[in-house]
Amino acid sequence: MIVLENVPLVAAMIATLAAQVIKVVLVLATERRWAWERLLETGGMPSSHSSTVAALATAVGIVEGVASPFFAIALVFGSIVMYDATGIRRAAGMHAQLINDLVEELAHLFDEGFQPQALKTLLGHTYPQVVVGALLGIATGAAVAL
């Protein structure tokens, strides 16, 4: 299959999968339960967004060279994704948590039978989660591309 010959794409896909599997394993190790839903969720340790874009940029740098415009594009794209994960997406998750807390606190004011659905709070990442994700991505990109 031609797509599997695209080294940067394969590196990015492997890095994404690795990060998501690590999330499941970490929940198992810390909470002693299987959390298969973590395979498809955003947020948490390590950042799969960061691992994906770091693997992509690393593999592009190895395959095309770090002086190539493709590497520049991948690096800038990756930087924006990681900045967004720790900034806007993390703030959105914090806002969602505050709204959930307010809804719970004010539940007695709602009409009987009204059950607001809790907002998703695990959206963004802390700096350590992004750094670990990036390191995972760099290692994955290098392993696949070399």
C-alpha angles and dihedrals in degrees: 000000000000095000091061089059090063099096098193091049093049090048091052093048093049091048091051093050092045093052093049093048090049089055090056091047092049092053089049091050096045103033101025094232137104111249102186090165087072088073089073103029130098125230130038136083120351110020108238090194090058094044091050097050093040091052090048094050093044093050092045089050092051096043100038101022129253091264092060122106088233091063090047091053093047092047095049091044090050093048091053092049093050093045090050092049092057096036123032099016093046091049090050089054091050090050090050090052091051092049091049090051092049093049090051092047093048097039091116089067095059124095113266110269093026107128111178113206113241115248119241109259103179097083110118139032142245119238093258091053090052093046093050090046091050092049090049089050094049091050092047094046092050093046093051098041100044 
